[in-house]
Amino acid sequence: MELSVQEESLINVVRALPPGEAEKVLNWAHQLSDLAGGRTFEWSDSWADEDIADATSAAVRRFEERELEER
């Protein structure tokens, strides 16, 4: 399966999260998928490049903060 740039960005954000937080995000995604009822989701309707950049930055910051706390 080939992923779009946006999908790859989202996956990278989830991978940067601690396991418990990533599980919450994945559960949320499953719930949204269930709500969609098989309808196609248009990525461009929801996430702008700025949104993806903000989410990525926040995930990286949170990951780094937790890494420092664990030391």
VEXMARGU-658549 format. One record per residue: residue number from 1; x, y, z of N, C-alpha, C, O in turn; residue in three letters. Coordinates in nm, 2 decimals. Example, Ala and Ser with C-alpha at 12.3 -4.5 7.8 and 13.67 -1.06 7.14 Angstrom:
BEGIN
<atom pos="1" n_x="1.32" n_y="-0.57" n_z="0.78" ca_x="1.23" ca_y="-0.45" ca_z="0.78" c_x="1.32" c_y="-0.33" c_z="0.78" o_x="1.42" o_y="-0.33" o_z="0.85" code="ALA"/>
<atom pos="2" n_x="1.28" n_y="-0.22" n_z="0.71" ca_x="1.37" ca_y="-0.11" ca_z="0.71" c_x="1.29" c_y="0.00" c_z="0.79" o_x="1.34" o_y="0.11" o_z="0.80" code="SER"/>
***
This chain:
BEGIN
<atom pos="1" n_x="0.08" n_y="-0.12" n_z="0.00" ca_x="0.00" ca_y="0.00" ca_z="0.00" c_x="0.09" c_y="0.12" c_z="0.00" o_x="0.18" o_y="0.14" o_z="0.08" code="MET"/>
<atom pos="2" n_x="0.06" n_y="0.21" n_z="-0.09" ca_x="0.14" ca_y="0.34" ca_z="-0.10" c_x="0.07" c_y="0.45" c_z="-0.02" o_x="-0.05" o_y="0.47" o_z="-0.03" code="GLU"/>
<atom pos="3" n_x="0.15" n_y="0.52" n_z="0.06" ca_x="0.10" ca_y="0.62" ca_z="0.14" c_x="0.12" c_y="0.76" c_z="0.08" o_x="0.22" o_y="0.78" o_z="0.01" code="LEU"/>
<atom pos="4" n_x="0.03" n_y="0.85" n_z="0.11" ca_x="0.05" ca_y="0.99" ca_z="0.06" c_x="0.15" c_y="1.05" c_z="0.16" o_x="0.18" o_y="1.00" o_z="0.26" code="SER"/>
<atom pos="5" n_x="0.20" n_y="1.17" n_z="0.12" ca_x="0.29" ca_y="1.25" ca_z="0.21" c_x="0.22" c_y="1.28" c_z="0.34" o_x="0.29" o_y="1.27" o_z="0.45" code="VAL"/>
<atom pos="6" n_x="0.10" n_y="1.31" n_z="0.34" ca_x="0.02" ca_y="1.35" ca_z="0.46" c_x="0.01" c_y="1.23" c_z="0.55" o_x="0.02" o_y="1.24" o_z="0.67" code="GLN"/>
<atom pos="7" n_x="-0.02" n_y="1.11" n_z="0.49" ca_x="-0.04" ca_y="0.99" ca_z="0.57" c_x="0.09" c_y="0.95" c_z="0.63" o_x="0.10" o_y="0.91" o_z="0.75" code="GLU"/>
<atom pos="8" n_x="0.20" n_y="0.96" n_z="0.56" ca_x="0.34" ca_y="0.93" ca_z="0.61" c_x="0.37" c_y="1.03" c_z="0.73" o_x="0.42" o_y="0.99" o_z="0.83" code="GLU"/>
<atom pos="9" n_x="0.33" n_y="1.16" n_z="0.72" ca_x="0.35" ca_y="1.25" ca_z="0.82" c_x="0.28" c_y="1.21" c_z="0.95" o_x="0.33" o_y="1.22" o_z="1.06" code="SER"/>
<atom pos="10" n_x="0.15" n_y="1.17" n_z="0.93" ca_x="0.07" ca_y="1.14" ca_z="1.04" c_x="0.13" c_y="1.01" c_z="1.11" o_x="0.13" o_y="1.00" o_z="1.24" code="LEU"/>
<atom pos="11" n_x="0.17" n_y="0.92" n_z="1.04" ca_x="0.23" ca_y="0.80" ca_z="1.09" c_x="0.36" c_y="0.83" c_z="1.17" o_x="0.38" o_y="0.77" o_z="1.28" code="ILE"/>
<atom pos="12" n_x="0.44" n_y="0.92" n_z="1.12" ca_x="0.56" ca_y="0.96" ca_z="1.19" c_x="0.53" c_y="1.03" c_z="1.32" o_x="0.60" o_y="1.01" o_z="1.42" code="ASN"/>
<atom pos="13" n_x="0.42" n_y="1.11" n_z="1.32" ca_x="0.38" ca_y="1.17" ca_z="1.45" c_x="0.34" c_y="1.07" c_z="1.55" o_x="0.38" o_y="1.07" o_z="1.67" code="VAL"/>
<atom pos="14" n_x="0.26" n_y="0.97" n_z="1.51" ca_x="0.22" ca_y="0.86" ca_z="1.60" c_x="0.34" c_y="0.78" c_z="1.65" o_x="0.34" o_y="0.74" o_z="1.76" code="VAL"/>
<atom pos="15" n_x="0.43" n_y="0.75" n_z="1.56" ca_x="0.55" ca_y="0.68" ca_z="1.60" c_x="0.63" c_y="0.75" c_z="1.71" o_x="0.70" o_y="0.69" o_z="1.79" code="ARG"/>
<atom pos="16" n_x="0.63" n_y="0.88" n_z="1.70" ca_x="0.71" ca_y="0.96" ca_z="1.80" c_x="0.64" c_y="0.97" c_z="1.94" o_x="0.71" o_y="1.00" o_z="2.03" code="ALA"/>
<atom pos="17" n_x="0.52" n_y="0.93" n_z="1.95" ca_x="0.45" ca_y="0.93" ca_z="2.07" c_x="0.49" c_y="0.81" c_z="2.16" o_x="0.53" o_y="0.71" o_z="2.11" code="LEU"/>
<atom pos="18" n_x="0.48" n_y="0.83" n_z="2.29" ca_x="0.50" ca_y="0.72" ca_z="2.38" c_x="0.39" c_y="0.61" c_z="2.35" o_x="0.28" o_y="0.65" o_z="2.30" code="PRO"/>
<atom pos="19" n_x="0.42" n_y="0.48" n_z="2.38" ca_x="0.32" ca_y="0.38" ca_z="2.34" c_x="0.18" c_y="0.40" c_z="2.39" o_x="0.09" o_y="0.38" o_z="2.32" code="PRO"/>
<atom pos="20" n_x="0.16" n_y="0.44" n_z="2.51" ca_x="0.03" ca_y="0.46" ca_z="2.57" c_x="-0.05" c_y="0.57" c_z="2.49" o_x="-0.17" o_y="0.56" o_z="2.46" code="GLY"/>
<atom pos="21" n_x="0.02" n_y="0.68" n_z="2.46" ca_x="-0.04" ca_y="0.79" ca_z="2.39" c_x="-0.07" c_y="0.75" c_z="2.24" o_x="-0.17" o_y="0.79" o_z="2.19" code="GLU"/>
<atom pos="22" n_x="0.02" n_y="0.68" n_z="2.18" ca_x="0.00" ca_y="0.63" ca_z="2.04" c_x="-0.12" c_y="0.54" c_z="2.04" o_x="-0.20" o_y="0.55" o_z="1.94" code="ALA"/>
<atom pos="23" n_x="-0.14" n_y="0.46" n_z="2.14" ca_x="-0.26" ca_y="0.37" ca_z="2.14" c_x="-0.38" c_y="0.45" c_z="2.15" o_x="-0.48" o_y="0.41" o_z="2.09" code="GLU"/>
<atom pos="24" n_x="-0.38" n_y="0.56" n_z="2.23" ca_x="-0.50" ca_y="0.65" ca_z="2.24" c_x="-0.53" c_y="0.70" c_z="2.10" o_x="-0.65" o_y="0.71" o_z="2.06" code="LYS"/>
<atom pos="25" n_x="-0.43" n_y="0.75" n_z="2.03" ca_x="-0.45" ca_y="0.81" ca_z="1.90" c_x="-0.51" c_y="0.71" c_z="1.80" o_x="-0.60" o_y="0.73" o_z="1.73" code="VAL"/>
<atom pos="26" n_x="-0.45" n_y="0.59" n_z="1.81" ca_x="-0.50" ca_y="0.48" ca_z="1.72" c_x="-0.64" c_y="0.44" c_z="1.75" o_x="-0.72" o_y="0.42" o_z="1.66" code="LEU"/>
<atom pos="27" n_x="-0.68" n_y="0.43" n_z="1.88" ca_x="-0.81" ca_y="0.40" ca_z="1.91" c_x="-0.91" c_y="0.51" c_z="1.86" o_x="-1.02" o_y="0.48" o_z="1.81" code="ASN"/>
<atom pos="28" n_x="-0.86" n_y="0.64" n_z="1.88" ca_x="-0.94" ca_y="0.75" ca_z="1.83" c_x="-0.96" c_y="0.74" c_z="1.68" o_x="-1.07" o_y="0.76" o_z="1.63" code="TRP"/>
<atom pos="29" n_x="-0.86" n_y="0.70" n_z="1.61" ca_x="-0.87" ca_y="0.69" ca_z="1.46" c_x="-0.96" c_y="0.58" c_z="1.42" o_x="-1.04" o_y="0.59" o_z="1.33" code="ALA"/>
<atom pos="30" n_x="-0.96" n_y="0.47" n_z="1.50" ca_x="-1.06" ca_y="0.36" ca_z="1.47" c_x="-1.20" c_y="0.41" c_z="1.50" o_x="-1.29" o_y="0.37" o_z="1.42" code="HIS"/>
<atom pos="31" n_x="-1.22" n_y="0.49" n_z="1.60" ca_x="-1.36" ca_y="0.54" ca_z="1.63" c_x="-1.40" c_y="0.63" c_z="1.52" o_x="-1.52" o_y="0.63" o_z="1.47" code="GLN"/>
<atom pos="32" n_x="-1.31" n_y="0.72" n_z="1.47" ca_x="-1.35" ca_y="0.81" ca_z="1.36" c_x="-1.38" c_y="0.73" c_z="1.23" o_x="-1.47" o_y="0.76" o_z="1.15" code="LEU"/>
<atom pos="33" n_x="-1.30" n_y="0.62" n_z="1.21" ca_x="-1.33" ca_y="0.53" ca_z="1.09" c_x="-1.46" c_y="0.47" c_z="1.10" o_x="-1.54" o_y="0.46" o_z="1.00" code="SER"/>
<atom pos="34" n_x="-1.50" n_y="0.42" n_z="1.22" ca_x="-1.63" ca_y="0.37" ca_z="1.24" c_x="-1.74" c_y="0.47" c_z="1.21" o_x="-1.85" o_y="0.44" o_z="1.15" code="ASP"/>
<atom pos="35" n_x="-1.72" n_y="0.59" n_z="1.26" ca_x="-1.82" ca_y="0.70" ca_z="1.23" c_x="-1.83" c_y="0.73" c_z="1.08" o_x="-1.94" o_y="0.77" o_z="1.04" code="LEU"/>
<atom pos="36" n_x="-1.73" n_y="0.71" n_z="1.01" ca_x="-1.73" ca_y="0.74" ca_z="0.87" c_x="-1.82" c_y="0.65" c_z="0.79" o_x="-1.87" o_y="0.68" o_z="0.68" code="ALA"/>
<atom pos="37" n_x="-1.84" n_y="0.53" n_z="0.85" ca_x="-1.93" ca_y="0.43" ca_z="0.78" c_x="-1.89" c_y="0.39" c_z="0.64" o_x="-1.98" o_y="0.38" o_z="0.56" code="GLY"/>
<atom pos="38" n_x="-1.76" n_y="0.38" n_z="0.61" ca_x="-1.72" ca_y="0.34" ca_z="0.48" c_x="-1.70" c_y="0.45" c_z="0.38" o_x="-1.66" o_y="0.43" o_z="0.27" code="GLY"/>
<atom pos="39" n_x="-1.74" n_y="0.58" n_z="0.42" ca_x="-1.73" ca_y="0.69" ca_z="0.33" c_x="-1.58" c_y="0.73" c_z="0.31" o_x="-1.50" o_y="0.71" o_z="0.41" code="ARG"/>
<atom pos="40" n_x="-1.54" n_y="0.78" n_z="0.20" ca_x="-1.41" ca_y="0.82" ca_z="0.17" c_x="-1.38" c_y="0.95" c_z="0.24" o_x="-1.46" o_y="1.04" o_z="0.24" code="THR"/>
<atom pos="41" n_x="-1.26" n_y="0.95" n_z="0.31" ca_x="-1.22" ca_y="1.07" ca_z="0.38" c_x="-1.13" c_y="1.15" c_z="0.29" o_x="-1.03" o_y="1.09" o_z="0.24" code="PHE"/>
<atom pos="42" n_x="-1.15" n_y="1.28" n_z="0.26" ca_x="-1.07" ca_y="1.36" ca_z="0.19" c_x="-0.97" c_y="1.43" c_z="0.28" o_x="-1.01" o_y="1.52" o_z="0.35" code="GLU"/>
<atom pos="43" n_x="-0.85" n_y="1.39" n_z="0.27" ca_x="-0.74" ca_y="1.44" ca_z="0.36" c_x="-0.73" c_y="1.60" c_z="0.35" o_x="-0.72" o_y="1.67" o_z="0.45" code="TRP"/>
<atom pos="44" n_x="-0.74" n_y="1.65" n_z="0.23" ca_x="-0.72" ca_y="1.79" ca_z="0.21" c_x="-0.83" c_y="1.87" c_z="0.27" o_x="-0.80" o_y="1.99" o_z="0.29" code="SER"/>
<atom pos="45" n_x="-0.94" n_y="1.81" n_z="0.30" ca_x="-1.05" ca_y="1.89" ca_z="0.37" c_x="-1.02" c_y="1.91" c_z="0.52" o_x="-1.08" o_y="2.00" o_z="0.58" code="ASP"/>
<atom pos="46" n_x="-0.92" n_y="1.84" n_z="0.57" ca_x="-0.90" ca_y="1.85" ca_z="0.72" c_x="-0.77" c_y="1.90" c_z="0.77" o_x="-0.76" o_y="1.97" o_z="0.86" code="SER"/>
<atom pos="47" n_x="-0.66" n_y="1.86" n_z="0.70" ca_x="-0.53" ca_y="1.89" ca_z="0.75" c_x="-0.45" c_y="1.98" c_z="0.64" o_x="-0.43" o_y="1.94" o_z="0.53" code="TRP"/>
<atom pos="48" n_x="-0.42" n_y="2.10" n_z="0.69" ca_x="-0.33" ca_y="2.18" ca_z="0.61" c_x="-0.18" c_y="2.15" c_z="0.64" o_x="-0.16" o_y="2.08" o_z="0.74" code="ALA"/>
<atom pos="49" n_x="-0.09" n_y="2.18" n_z="0.55" ca_x="0.05" ca_y="2.16" ca_z="0.58" c_x="0.09" c_y="2.22" c_z="0.72" o_x="0.17" o_y="2.16" o_z="0.79" code="ASP"/>
<atom pos="50" n_x="0.04" n_y="2.33" n_z="0.75" ca_x="0.07" ca_y="2.40" ca_z="0.88" c_x="0.02" c_y="2.31" c_z="0.99" o_x="0.09" o_y="2.30" o_z="1.10" code="GLU"/>
<atom pos="51" n_x="-0.10" n_y="2.25" n_z="0.98" ca_x="-0.15" ca_y="2.16" ca_z="1.08" c_x="-0.06" c_y="2.04" c_z="1.11" o_x="-0.03" o_y="2.01" o_z="1.22" code="ASP"/>
<atom pos="52" n_x="-0.01" n_y="1.98" n_z="1.00" ca_x="0.08" ca_y="1.87" ca_z="1.01" c_x="0.21" c_y="1.91" c_z="1.08" o_x="0.26" o_y="1.84" o_z="1.16" code="ILE"/>
<atom pos="53" n_x="0.26" n_y="2.02" n_z="1.03" ca_x="0.39" ca_y="2.07" ca_z="1.09" c_x="0.37" c_y="2.10" c_z="1.24" o_x="0.46" o_y="2.06" o_z="1.32" code="ALA"/>
<atom pos="54" n_x="0.26" n_y="2.16" n_z="1.28" ca_x="0.23" ca_y="2.18" ca_z="1.42" c_x="0.22" c_y="2.05" c_z="1.50" o_x="0.27" o_y="2.04" o_z="1.61" code="ASP"/>
<atom pos="55" n_x="0.14" n_y="1.96" n_z="1.45" ca_x="0.13" ca_y="1.83" ca_z="1.52" c_x="0.26" c_y="1.76" c_z="1.53" o_x="0.29" o_y="1.70" o_z="1.64" code="ALA"/>
<atom pos="56" n_x="0.34" n_y="1.76" n_z="1.43" ca_x="0.47" ca_y="1.70" ca_z="1.43" c_x="0.56" c_y="1.76" c_z="1.54" o_x="0.62" o_y="1.69" o_z="1.62" code="THR"/>
<atom pos="57" n_x="0.56" n_y="1.89" n_z="1.54" ca_x="0.65" ca_y="1.97" ca_z="1.64" c_x="0.60" c_y="1.94" c_z="1.78" o_x="0.68" o_y="1.91" o_z="1.87" code="SER"/>
<atom pos="58" n_x="0.47" n_y="1.93" n_z="1.80" ca_x="0.42" ca_y="1.91" ca_z="1.93" c_x="0.45" c_y="1.77" c_z="1.98" o_x="0.49" o_y="1.74" o_z="2.09" code="ALA"/>
<atom pos="59" n_x="0.44" n_y="1.67" n_z="1.89" ca_x="0.47" ca_y="1.53" ca_z="1.92" c_x="0.62" c_y="1.52" c_z="1.96" o_x="0.66" o_y="1.45" o_z="2.05" code="ALA"/>
<atom pos="60" n_x="0.71" n_y="1.58" n_z="1.88" ca_x="0.85" ca_y="1.57" ca_z="1.90" c_x="0.89" c_y="1.64" c_z="2.04" o_x="0.96" o_y="1.58" o_z="2.11" code="VAL"/>
<atom pos="61" n_x="0.83" n_y="1.76" n_z="2.06" ca_x="0.85" ca_y="1.82" ca_z="2.19" c_x="0.81" c_y="1.74" c_z="2.31" o_x="0.88" o_y="1.72" o_z="2.41" code="ARG"/>
<atom pos="62" n_x="0.69" n_y="1.68" n_z="2.30" ca_x="0.64" ca_y="1.60" ca_z="2.41" c_x="0.73" c_y="1.47" c_z="2.43" o_x="0.76" o_y="1.44" o_z="2.54" code="ARG"/>
<atom pos="63" n_x="0.77" n_y="1.41" n_z="2.32" ca_x="0.86" ca_y="1.30" ca_z="2.33" c_x="0.99" c_y="1.34" c_z="2.40" o_x="1.04" o_y="1.26" o_z="2.49" code="PHE"/>
<atom pos="64" n_x="1.05" n_y="1.45" n_z="2.36" ca_x="1.18" ca_y="1.49" ca_z="2.42" c_x="1.16" c_y="1.53" c_z="2.56" o_x="1.25" o_y="1.49" o_z="2.64" code="GLU"/>
<atom pos="65" n_x="1.05" n_y="1.59" n_z="2.60" ca_x="1.02" ca_y="1.62" ca_z="2.74" c_x="1.01" c_y="1.49" c_z="2.82" o_x="1.07" o_y="1.49" o_z="2.93" code="GLU"/>
<atom pos="66" n_x="0.95" n_y="1.39" n_z="2.77" ca_x="0.93" ca_y="1.27" ca_z="2.85" c_x="1.07" c_y="1.20" c_z="2.86" o_x="1.10" o_y="1.13" o_z="2.96" code="ARG"/>
<atom pos="67" n_x="1.15" n_y="1.20" n_z="2.75" ca_x="1.28" ca_y="1.14" ca_z="2.76" c_x="1.36" c_y="1.21" c_z="2.87" o_x="1.43" o_y="1.14" o_z="2.94" code="GLU"/>
<atom pos="68" n_x="1.36" n_y="1.34" n_z="2.88" ca_x="1.43" ca_y="1.41" ca_z="2.98" c_x="1.38" c_y="1.38" c_z="3.12" o_x="1.46" o_y="1.36" o_z="3.22" code="LEU"/>
<atom pos="69" n_x="1.25" n_y="1.36" n_z="3.14" ca_x="1.19" ca_y="1.33" ca_z="3.27" c_x="1.23" c_y="1.19" c_z="3.31" o_x="1.24" o_y="1.16" o_z="3.43" code="GLU"/>
<atom pos="70" n_x="1.25" n_y="1.10" n_z="3.22" ca_x="1.29" ca_y="0.96" ca_z="3.25" c_x="1.43" c_y="0.95" c_z="3.29" o_x="1.47" o_y="0.84" o_z="3.35" code="GLU"/>
<atom pos="71" n_x="1.51" n_y="1.04" n_z="3.27" ca_x="1.65" ca_y="1.03" ca_z="3.31" c_x="1.68" c_y="1.06" c_z="3.45" o_x="1.79" o_y="1.06" o_z="3.50" code="ARG"/>
***
